[in-house]
Amino acid sequence: MIKKNINTKSKKESFSQAVIMLVFSQVLIKMLGLVYTLYLTNRDSFGDRGNGILASGYQIYAMLLTISSIGVPNAISKLVSERVAIGDNRGAHRIFKIAFATFAGIGALGSILLFCGAGVIAKEWLQIPEAEMTLVALAPAIFFVAIASVMRGYFNGRQSMETTARSQTLEQIFKTLLTIIIVEIIAMLSNVSTEWMAAGANLATTLATFLGFGYLHLYYKNQRKIIAIEIKQTTNYKHERVKTIIKRILMVSAPIALTAILSSINKNIDSFTVVRSLKNFMPEDMATAQYGILGGKVDTLTNLPLAINVAFSTALVPAIAAAKARNDKRTIKEKTSFSLLVSMLIALPCTVGMCIYAGPILYLLFPKASAGAEILQISSLTMLFTILDQTINGALQGYGKLMIPTISLGMRSSCKTSTEFNPSSNTRNRSKRSSLGICCLPCSCIYNSANFFN
């Protein structure tokens, strides 16, 4: 029994191992993501217009996904790591089972809502009728992501970040391959229809999320014997009613989800306002293409360093929650300081490089659609503060200060909304304004920092 206990403990990863694993995973994921973005943008009959259709549908999907599952991995990770830290493996597994059933229902509801409301959202809200099929294709993905998020949160809470890293990497590999294959097949069958190619690209996302969940399910079945041994070795078990556990999960996940919802709203402000505003000054196709520059190319490039840095915010939540459960303040301070230092080292070169070399970068990566250098330069200035904010948010969530990131992001959303709805007759200023929220980013970052270190 002692030997088995040692073996199970050896599977737990240190904080640095978890971060390295997640960083490599995120780098590979974003490289693969860039591959299919380059393929779609440079493909004949897709380009910026196709990106506009694809991005507008994807932002609505992302918002529903946020409501149903985005707060889940960090919430489950925090609750499970707190139980595991005091030896209550049985309680940790019970949290996982109840969360799985709860969010399977929420995810199914989100999928049904998106599937049934796709037409209204595309025609009335987005005013991009071509986006309807992209929303329909994405609808089932909400269910699979919701249940996969619970499983990732459980493994993260058990300090097994390798499982999450592998599942996300496999999902992205499938997404990249399936996007290219499905889009090419649809292009041949539909006589190169941009609308149907965009829908095919999002269908690839749905299939990839299903396959990613499949990997997690198989891994969980493989680990059931080890988990059963850990449950038998449980100490400090405290029985809680199902209703109480669901309430605790929702109380932790709701503020995290609200933070993510506000972040998604930031993106949807663009999808609701950019095309709608630009249509007053140019044809609809050109307006959609302008939004495609922002949503398809600029967002992809500025999200690359954020994706690398997300390893710290992901790893900090269970690490700090477990340290707090043990009242280990030194560990909390060391891990947070180290994460912030590395985040700065990631952010500064990326910000400077994209600001100075925006034009050459776009021309190198998107030779057939290289417009948008000025928008990329403006957006790059936000990366430093967004990356620091991301790391501090992970520390705050692990420590239990869940509402502070929400308040901070609310300030940012309010600033961006007031900026975007400011009328202008200058079309170029309109498209630039959609990426201009710089003044509020340092404020929200400073607000988060002050609250954490106090």
Order of alpha helices (4+ residues) and beta strands (2+ residues): alpha-alpha-alpha-alpha-alpha-alpha-alpha-alpha-alpha-alpha-alpha-alpha-alpha-alpha-alpha-alpha-alpha-alpha
